[in-house]
């Protein structure tokens, strides 16, 4: 994992409440670890605000996981 996983997990915990999502499944789409669709959008928007970047929307078949977001942030944030 890159250097952003802990920050992503922190945003997820702030959005959903600590312990409500299975954060051990870092390669699993966020909506499959316990986030509903509104939480998913809220997490992505919070990360965009936090890092002042735009995170592209995904299709329903290709949703962001913690690992995906970590790699994306590592490639975009300097």
Number of C-alpha atoms within 10 A of each C-alpha: 12 13 11 18 19 13 13 21 17 14 19 26 16 12 16 17 11 14 10 12 18 14 18 9 14 18 14 17 19 23 17 13 17 16 20 13 11 10 16 20 14 17 23 20 15 17 20 15 11 11 13 11 13 12 16 10 11 9 8 7 7 9 16 23 20 23 19 17 21 20 16 16 21 15 10 11 10 6
